[in-house]
Amino acid sequence: QVQLVESGGGSVQAGGSLRLSCADSGRTFSSYNMGWFRQVPGKEREFVAVISRSGANTNSADSVKGRFIISRDNAKNTLYLQMNNLKPEDTAVYYCAAGVSYLNFARAICEYWGQGTQVTVSS
């Protein structure tokens, strides 16, 4: 079983940084591609970034390229999202997810989801 719990969300001014974490309670963390999505009220869930099982490959949405960095520590069963130069439009609930398909990850075809953590960026 895989159970994901996000942490690290909060409020920050534009230009600031936050680091999100996602902890997996299971023992098969390294078997899954991991990534992040975000969602605001009235809009569909948006892909943010994905990292492959070993961490060798990553991909991110154009809106966050150069600002967000995804990483993972398989020894700690933990996924991270370092968010730099935050903008008000980054305000959303951020969800971590686990999936067996790297190529389909951006389409939100994932097997497991966390409960989400709120990120609020003020101007």
C-alpha atoms as a printed R data frame, in Angstrom:
    type eleno elety resid chain resno       x      y       z
1   ATOM     1    CA   GLN     A     1   0.000  0.000   0.000
2   ATOM     2    CA   VAL     A     2   1.022  3.584  -0.640
3   ATOM     3    CA   GLN     A     3  -0.236  6.420   1.544
4   ATOM     4    CA   LEU     A     4   0.989  9.926   0.786
5   ATOM     5    CA   VAL     A     5   1.040 12.862   3.194
6   ATOM     6    CA   GLU     A     6   2.057 16.364   2.082
7   ATOM     7    CA   SER     A     7   3.600 19.019   4.293
8   ATOM     8    CA   GLY     A     8   5.414 22.339   4.007
9   ATOM     9    CA   GLY     A     9   2.641 24.527   2.645
10  ATOM    10    CA   GLY     A    10   1.925 27.988   3.960
11  ATOM    11    CA   SER     A    11   1.757 31.676   3.121
12  ATOM    12    CA   VAL     A    12   4.582 33.626   1.533
13  ATOM    13    CA   GLN     A    13   5.064 36.920  -0.281
14  ATOM    14    CA   ALA     A    14   5.788 37.031  -3.991
15  ATOM    15    CA   GLY     A    15   9.425 36.245  -4.681
16  ATOM    16    CA   GLY     A    16   9.722 34.001  -1.650
17  ATOM    17    CA   SER     A    17  10.345 30.273  -1.414
18  ATOM    18    CA   LEU     A    18   8.730 27.188   0.062
19  ATOM    19    CA   ARG     A    19   9.724 23.538   0.167
20  ATOM    20    CA   LEU     A    20   6.982 20.950   0.021
21  ATOM    21    CA   SER     A    21   7.469 17.376   1.188
22  ATOM    22    CA   CYS     A    22   5.460 14.240   0.544
23  ATOM    23    CA   ALA     A    23   6.045 11.226   2.770
24  ATOM    24    CA   ASP     A    24   5.074  7.706   1.743
25  ATOM    25    CA   SER     A    25   4.140  5.330   4.538
26  ATOM    26    CA   GLY     A    26   4.633  2.278   2.343
27  ATOM    27    CA   ARG     A    27   7.736  0.251   1.571
28  ATOM    28    CA   THR     A    28   7.584  0.422  -2.225
29  ATOM    29    CA   PHE     A    29   8.283  4.128  -2.717
30  ATOM    30    CA   SER     A    30  11.023  3.516  -5.289
31  ATOM    31    CA   SER     A    31   8.628  1.460  -7.438
32  ATOM    32    CA   TYR     A    32   6.647  4.547  -8.437
33  ATOM    33    CA   ASN     A    33   7.144  7.664 -10.448
34  ATOM    34    CA   MET     A    34   6.282 10.591  -8.197
35  ATOM    35    CA   GLY     A    35   5.052 14.077  -8.885
36  ATOM    36    CA   TRP     A    36   3.074 17.152  -7.986
37  ATOM    37    CA   PHE     A    37  -0.205 18.684  -9.141
38  ATOM    38    CA   ARG     A    38  -2.025 21.805  -8.037
39  ATOM    39    CA   GLN     A    39  -5.615 22.979  -8.084
40  ATOM    40    CA   VAL     A    40  -7.534 26.183  -7.415
41  ATOM    41    CA   PRO     A    41 -11.307 26.490  -6.901
42  ATOM    42    CA   GLY     A    42 -13.242 26.334 -10.157
43  ATOM    43    CA   LYS     A    43 -10.317 25.000 -12.187
44  ATOM    44    CA   GLU     A    44  -9.085 21.572 -13.183
45  ATOM    45    CA   ARG     A    45  -6.133 19.974 -11.488
46  ATOM    46    CA   GLU     A    46  -2.902 21.127 -13.135
47  ATOM    47    CA   PHE     A    47   0.291 19.159 -13.638
48  ATOM    48    CA   VAL     A    48   3.354 20.694 -11.984
49  ATOM    49    CA   ALA     A    49   6.273 18.248 -12.115
50  ATOM    50    CA   VAL     A    50   7.225 14.563 -12.213
51  ATOM    51    CA   ILE     A    51  10.316 12.554 -11.329
52  ATOM    52    CA   SER     A    52  11.086  8.990 -12.385
53  ATOM    53    CA   ARG     A    53  11.593  6.048 -10.033
54  ATOM    54    CA   SER     A    54  15.339  6.454  -9.740
55  ATOM    55    CA   GLY     A    55  15.271 10.237 -10.002
56  ATOM    56    CA   ALA     A    56  17.213 10.163 -13.264
57  ATOM    57    CA   ASN     A    57  14.488 11.908 -15.261
58  ATOM    58    CA   THR     A    58  12.302 14.901 -14.487
59  ATOM    59    CA   ASN     A    59   9.782 17.055 -16.283
60  ATOM    60    CA   SER     A    60   7.855 20.138 -15.258
61  ATOM    61    CA   ALA     A    61   5.153 22.440 -16.546
62  ATOM    62    CA   ASP     A    62   6.235 25.495 -18.525
63  ATOM    63    CA   SER     A    63   4.675 27.750 -15.910
64  ATOM    64    CA   VAL     A    64   7.166 26.609 -13.257
65  ATOM    65    CA   LYS     A    65  10.296 25.839 -15.266
66  ATOM    66    CA   GLY     A    66  13.328 27.568 -13.826
67  ATOM    67    CA   ARG     A    67  11.550 28.207 -10.533
68  ATOM    68    CA   PHE     A    68  10.473 24.813  -9.140
69  ATOM    69    CA   ILE     A    69  12.753 21.825  -8.604
70  ATOM    70    CA   ILE     A    70  11.425 18.324  -7.972
71  ATOM    71    CA   SER     A    71  13.545 15.740  -6.181
72  ATOM    72    CA   ARG     A    72  13.204 12.527  -4.215
73  ATOM    73    CA   ASP     A    73  15.043 10.607  -1.527
74  ATOM    74    CA   ASN     A    74  14.148  6.953  -1.883
75  ATOM    75    CA   ALA     A    75  15.998  6.035   1.306
76  ATOM    76    CA   LYS     A    76  13.617  8.326   3.212
77  ATOM    77    CA   ASN     A    77  10.515  7.524   1.132
78  ATOM    78    CA   THR     A    78  10.091 11.239   0.545
79  ATOM    79    CA   LEU     A    79   9.311 13.472  -2.430
80  ATOM    80    CA   TYR     A    80  10.172 17.183  -2.468
81  ATOM    81    CA   LEU     A    81   9.204 20.279  -4.400
82  ATOM    82    CA   GLN     A    82  11.460 23.285  -3.937
83  ATOM    83    CA   MET     A    83   9.500 26.350  -5.032
84  ATOM    84    CA   ASN     A    84  11.479 29.527  -5.665
85  ATOM    85    CA   ASN     A    85  10.484 32.984  -6.879
86  ATOM    86    CA   LEU     A    86   6.869 32.272  -6.053
87  ATOM    87    CA   LYS     A    87   4.159 34.242  -7.820
88  ATOM    88    CA   PRO     A    88   0.537 34.958  -6.817
89  ATOM    89    CA   GLU     A    89  -0.615 32.667  -9.629
90  ATOM    90    CA   ASP     A    90   1.139 29.782  -7.857
91  ATOM    91    CA   THR     A    91  -1.510 29.958  -5.134
92  ATOM    92    CA   ALA     A    92  -3.257 26.589  -5.019
93  ATOM    93    CA   VAL     A    93  -3.662 23.356  -3.131
94  ATOM    94    CA   TYR     A    94  -0.676 21.186  -4.008
95  ATOM    95    CA   TYR     A    95  -1.063 17.417  -4.223
96  ATOM    96    CA   CYS     A    96   1.578 14.748  -4.460
97  ATOM    97    CA   ALA     A    97   0.892 11.632  -6.491
98  ATOM    98    CA   ALA     A    98   2.394  8.248  -7.315
99  ATOM    99    CA   GLY     A    99   2.011  6.463 -10.627
100 ATOM   100    CA   VAL     A   100   3.351  3.499 -12.542
101 ATOM   101    CA   SER     A   101   3.577  5.360 -15.870
102 ATOM   102    CA   TYR     A   102   6.074  8.183 -16.315
103 ATOM   103    CA   LEU     A   103   4.760  9.132 -19.764
104 ATOM   104    CA   ASN     A   104   1.131  9.333 -18.615
105 ATOM   105    CA   PHE     A   105   1.845 11.116 -15.362
106 ATOM   106    CA   ALA     A   106   1.123 14.616 -16.672
107 ATOM   107    CA   ARG     A   107  -2.386 13.489 -17.630
108 ATOM   108    CA   ALA     A   108  -3.044 12.724 -13.945
109 ATOM   109    CA   ILE     A   109  -3.155  8.984 -14.576
110 ATOM   110    CA   CYS     A   110  -1.854  8.109 -11.137
111 ATOM   111    CA   GLU     A   111  -2.650  5.358  -8.674
112 ATOM   112    CA   TYR     A   112  -2.230  7.239  -5.397
113 ATOM   113    CA   TRP     A   113  -2.889 10.794  -4.210
114 ATOM   114    CA   GLY     A   114  -2.172 12.767  -1.085
115 ATOM   115    CA   GLN     A   115  -4.661 15.011   0.701
116 ATOM   116    CA   GLY     A   116  -3.035 18.251  -0.413
117 ATOM   117    CA   THR     A   117  -1.357 21.222   1.226
118 ATOM   118    CA   GLN     A   118  -2.290 24.877   0.733
119 ATOM   119    CA   VAL     A   119   0.195 27.327  -0.752
120 ATOM   120    CA   THR     A   120  -0.756 31.008  -0.723
121 ATOM   121    CA   VAL     A   121   1.390 33.662  -2.396
122 ATOM   122    CA   SER     A   122   0.566 37.312  -1.784
123 ATOM   123    CA   SER     A   123   1.685 40.318  -3.808
